Amino acid sequence: MPPKRYYKLIILFLVPPLAIYLLFVVFPTAKAFYVSFFDWRGVSRNMTFAGFENYIKLLDDPVMWKALRHNAFFAVAFPIAILVPSVFIALGLSKKIPGSKLYRFVFLIPNMMSVAVVAVLWAFLYEPSLGPINSFFRLLGLDGLARPWLGDPKVALIAIVAPIAWINIGFYVLVIYAGLLNVPQDLYDAAVIDGAGGWEQFRFVTVPLLWEILTIVIIFITVGAINEFSLVLIMTNGGPSRSTELMATYMYKLFLGSKYGYGTAVGVLQFLLSAAVLLVAQRLMRREAIEY
């Protein structure tokens, strides 16, 4: 324990960040819970208390259920589309291949780009007539695979996964790569002596020693899937026919329609789901740390 004379200094350094946290995180969150119990158009101070009416309406709202299913799809698809490539790219970079520093920078470029730029870029790639993706299929004589990717309700949600993965992979490659640098080479050498092949080394050495990092990455990706908003709003605005509608985009549209009380209830539900996913993921992925 630090000497008592340092307590005042510690408190002095803790008060400013704590005050900022209370002001910009705790207070808005509490305010959101409060507003969700009111019928409010957001243009006046007159707020009509509605109790749990907004939350009851959510249970019978087909758009909300559709948005929730889409977020659930993202919560499953994102860890696969982002984590799996990130792990194998990081493994490749950790082998000290020529130009590995350049590759790390290249993979990080999408993460440094504006979400709006990425959305416009991928919207062009998906463009039905002149887009490179459909042009490539036609060049190969696979005209049947060409389609209006963002205009087809059957594939629009799946098409959104690719740009979101593309913009995020670089960051998680660096996170996992940093973890790999801390894994002692002696453990791999011992595994080779015991006859372990590449897969066995990955399964019994790499994964256990990276488990804490992988847990954090999965939690971040999953919570991000529940809170996804910007890229979907720019690329499809929740369409076509609400086939890419998410909780965040639906909440945004409710706010535009001056349904602030109901929209805030959607936001509160999104917050509670994120918290629940965080707690459940931490419990399911809990494992004793391995010392090395």
C-alpha positions in Angstrom: 0.0 0.0 0.0 1.3 3.5 -0.8 2.1 5.8 2.2 -0.8 7.9 3.4 0.9 11.1 2.3 0.4 10.0 -1.3 -3.4 9.5 -0.9 -4.1 13.2 -1.6 -1.9 13.1 -4.7 -3.6 10.0 -5.9 -7.0 11.5 -5.4 -5.9 14.7 -7.1 -5.1 12.7 -10.3 -8.2 10.5 -10.1 -10.8 13.3 -9.7 -10.5 14.9 -13.2 -10.9 11.6 -15.2 -13.6 10.4 -12.8 -15.5 13.7 -13.3 -15.2 13.5 -17.1 -16.4 9.9 -17.0 -19.4 10.8 -14.8 -20.2 13.7 -17.0 -19.9 12.1 -20.5 -20.7 8.4 -19.7 -22.6 7.8 -16.6 -24.9 10.9 -16.8 -25.9 10.4 -20.5 -26.6 6.7 -19.8 -28.7 7.4 -16.8 -30.5 10.2 -18.8 -31.2 7.7 -21.6 -32.8 5.3 -19.1 -34.9 8.1 -17.8 -36.1 9.4 -21.2 -37.0 5.9 -22.4 -39.9 5.9 -19.9 -41.5 9.0 -21.5 -43.4 9.8 -24.7 -41.3 12.7 -26.0 -40.9 14.3 -29.4 -37.6 16.0 -28.5 -38.7 19.5 -29.5 -40.0 20.8 -26.2 -39.7 20.3 -22.5 -43.1 18.7 -22.3 -42.6 15.0 -21.6 -45.5 12.6 -21.0 -44.7 9.7 -18.7 -45.4 6.4 -20.4 -44.0 3.9 -18.0 -43.0 0.7 -19.7 -45.2 1.5 -22.7 -42.2 2.0 -25.0 -40.7 -1.3 -24.0 -44.0 -3.1 -24.5 -44.2 -1.6 -28.0 -40.8 -3.0 -28.7 -42.1 -6.6 -28.2 -44.7 -6.1 -30.9 -42.5 -4.1 -33.3 -41.7 -6.3 -36.4 -39.0 -3.9 -37.5 -37.3 -4.1 -34.1 -37.3 -7.9 -34.2 -35.9 -7.9 -37.8 -33.2 -5.5 -36.7 -32.4 -7.7 -33.7 -32.0 -10.7 -36.0 -29.6 -8.8 -38.2 -27.5 -7.7 -35.3 -27.4 -11.4 -34.1 -26.3 -12.4 -37.5 -23.4 -9.9 -37.3 -22.5 -11.1 -33.8 -21.9 -14.6 -35.3 -20.5 -13.5 -38.7 -18.0 -10.8 -37.5 -15.9 -13.0 -35.2 -15.5 -15.5 -38.1 -14.9 -12.9 -40.8 -12.5 -10.8 -38.7 -10.9 -13.0 -36.1 -10.0 -16.0 -38.3 -8.1 -14.0 -41.0 -6.5 -11.8 -38.4 -5.1 -14.8 -36.6 -3.6 -16.4 -39.7 -2.2 -13.2 -41.1 -0.6 -12.4 -37.7 0.9 -15.9 -37.7 2.3 -15.3 -41.1 3.8 -12.0 -40.1 5.3 -13.5 -37.0 7.4 -15.9 -39.1 9.7 -12.9 -40.0 8.9 -13.1 -43.7 10.6 -10.5 -46.0 8.7 -7.2 -46.0 6.7 -8.1 -42.9 6.9 -4.5 -41.7 5.4 -3.3 -45.0 2.7 -5.9 -44.8 1.7 -4.7 -41.3 1.4 -1.2 -42.6 -0.6 -2.3 -45.6 -3.1 -4.3 -43.5 -3.6 -1.3 -41.2 -4.4 1.1 -44.1 -8.2 0.3 -44.1 -8.4 1.0 -40.4 -6.9 4.4 -40.9 -9.5 5.3 -43.6 -12.7 7.2 -42.8 -15.8 4.9 -42.6 -17.5 7.2 -45.2 -14.6 6.6 -47.6 -14.7 2.8 -47.1 -18.5 2.8 -47.5 -18.3 4.7 -50.8 -15.4 2.6 -52.0 -17.3 -0.7 -51.4 -20.5 0.7 -52.8 -18.6 1.2 -56.0 -17.2 -2.3 -55.9 -20.7 -3.7 -55.5 -22.2 -1.5 -58.2 -24.3 -3.8 -60.4 -23.3 -2.5 -63.9 -19.8 -1.1 -63.7 -18.6 -2.5 -60.3 -15.4 -4.5 -60.4 -16.9 -7.5 -58.7 -19.7 -8.1 -61.2 -17.3 -7.2 -64.1 -14.9 -9.8 -62.9 -17.6 -12.5 -62.8 -18.7 -11.5 -66.3 -15.1 -11.6 -67.5 -14.9 -15.2 -66.3 -18.3 -16.1 -67.9 -19.9 -16.4 -64.5 -22.8 -14.0 -65.3 -25.1 -16.0 -63.0 -23.0 -14.8 -60.0 -23.3 -11.1 -60.9 -26.1 -9.4 -58.9 -27.1 -6.1 -57.3 -25.3 -6.9 -54.1 -26.7 -4.0 -52.1 -30.0 -4.0 -53.8 -30.9 -7.7 -53.3 -32.6 -8.3 -49.9 -31.2 -11.9 -50.0 -27.5 -11.0 -50.1 -27.3 -7.3 -48.9 -26.7 -8.2 -45.3 -24.0 -10.7 -46.2 -22.4 -8.2 -48.5 -22.1 -5.7 -45.7 -19.9 -8.1 -43.7 -17.0 -7.9 -46.2 -16.3 -4.1 -45.9 -16.7 -4.2 -42.1 -14.2 -7.1 -41.9 -11.9 -5.3 -44.3 -11.8 -2.1 -42.2 -11.2 -4.0 -38.9 -8.8 -6.8 -39.7 -5.7 -4.7 -39.7 -6.1 -3.5 -36.2 -6.7 -7.0 -34.8 -3.8 -8.3 -36.8 -1.5 -5.9 -34.9 -3.1 -6.9 -31.5 -2.7 -10.6 -32.1 0.8 -10.1 -33.7 1.9 -8.3 -30.5 0.7 -11.2 -28.4 2.6 -13.7 -30.6 5.8 -11.8 -30.1 5.6 -12.6 -26.4 5.3 -16.4 -26.9 8.7 -18.0 -26.2 10.2 -19.8 -29.2 11.4 -22.5 -26.8 7.9 -23.8 -26.5 7.6 -24.3 -30.2 11.0 -25.9 -30.3 9.9 -28.3 -27.5 6.7 -29.1 -29.4 8.7 -29.9 -32.5 10.9 -32.3 -30.5 7.8 -34.0 -29.2 6.6 -34.5 -32.8 4.0 -31.8 -33.0 3.2 -30.5 -36.5 2.0 -27.1 -37.5 -1.6 -27.7 -36.5 -0.7 -29.2 -33.1 1.7 -26.3 -32.4 -1.2 -23.9 -33.1 -3.7 -25.7 -31.1 -1.6 -26.6 -28.0 0.9 -23.8 -27.9 -0.4 -20.7 -29.7 -4.1 -20.7 -28.8 -3.6 -21.4 -25.0 -0.9 -18.7 -24.7 -3.0 -16.2 -26.7 -6.3 -17.1 -25.0 -6.7 -13.9 -23.0 -6.0 -11.7 -26.0 -8.3 -13.8 -28.2 -11.0 -13.5 -25.5 -10.7 -9.7 -25.5 -10.7 -9.6 -29.3 -13.9 -11.7 -29.6 -15.7 -9.6 -27.0 -14.7 -6.3 -28.8 -15.8 -7.7 -32.2 -19.1 -9.1 -30.8 -20.0 -5.9 -29.0 -19.1 -4.0 -32.1 -21.5 -6.1 -34.1 -24.3 -5.1 -31.8 -23.5 -1.5 -32.1 -22.7 -1.4 -35.8 -24.1 1.8 -37.4 -22.1 4.1 -39.6 -21.1 1.9 -42.5 -24.5 0.3 -42.9 -26.2 3.7 -42.7 -24.1 5.1 -45.5 -24.1 2.0 -47.8 -27.8 0.9 -47.5 -29.6 3.0 -44.9 -31.1 -0.2 -43.7 -32.5 -1.2 -47.1 -33.5 -2.7 -49.3 -36.9 -3.5 -47.7 -35.2 -3.2 -44.3 -33.0 -6.2 -45.1 -30.0 -4.6 -43.5 -31.8 -2.7 -40.8 -30.0 -2.7 -37.4 -31.0 -1.5 -34.0 -28.7 1.5 -34.3 -30.1 2.5 -37.8 -33.7 2.0 -36.6 -33.0 4.1 -33.5 -31.6 6.8 -35.8 -34.7 6.8 -38.0 -36.9 7.1 -34.9 -35.0 10.1 -33.8 -35.4 11.7 -37.2 -39.1 11.0 -36.9 -39.2 12.9 -33.5 -39.9 9.7 -31.6 -37.2 10.3 -29.0 -38.8 8.3 -26.2 -39.3 5.2 -28.2 -36.0 5.6 -30.0 -34.2 5.9 -26.6 -35.9 2.7 -25.5 -34.3 1.0 -28.5 -30.9 2.5 -27.5 -31.3 1.2 -23.9 -32.2 -2.3 -25.2 -29.0 -2.1 -27.4 -27.0 -1.1 -24.3 -28.4 -3.9 -22.2 -27.7 -6.5 -24.9 -24.1 -5.3 -25.2 -23.7 -5.6 -21.5 -25.2 -9.0 -21.5 -23.0 -10.2 -24.3 -20.0 -8.9 -22.4 -20.8 -10.7 -19.2 -21.8 -14.0 -20.9 -18.7 -14.0 -23.1 -16.4 -13.3 -20.1 -18.0 -16.2 -18.2 -18.0 -18.7 -21.2 -14.4 -17.9 -22.2 -13.0 -17.7 -18.7 -9.9 -19.8 -18.4 -6.9 -19.9 -16.0 -4.1 -17.8 -17.3 -1.0 -19.8 -18.4 2.3 -18.5 -17.1 5.3 -18.7 -19.4 
